[in-house]
Amino acid sequence: MEDLGFDYQIAKNGNVRIYHFQRLATTLRAKKSAEFVKKVEKLSFEQQQQLMARLTGNYKRGNERQAKQHPKNR
């Protein structure tokens, strides 16, 4: 299982709070929260993690190897 550290809570008002390692990453409201709830119920755990990563913008972009070699990161 691929656990990227994401979790979510549905508030009473319908908002969805997405957490990354127990820290609030983003809040979805109105239409976006309703769409998220519909999607997430149908997905596997790994797919849920990927969806939340994409919604928060916290996912690998493919340039990590290049960034390691940058002078600022040495």
Secondary structure, 3 states (H helix, E strand, C coil): CCCCCEEEEECCCCCEEEEECCEEEEEECHHHHHHHHHHHHHCCHHHHHHHHHHHHCCCCCCCHHHHHCCHHHC
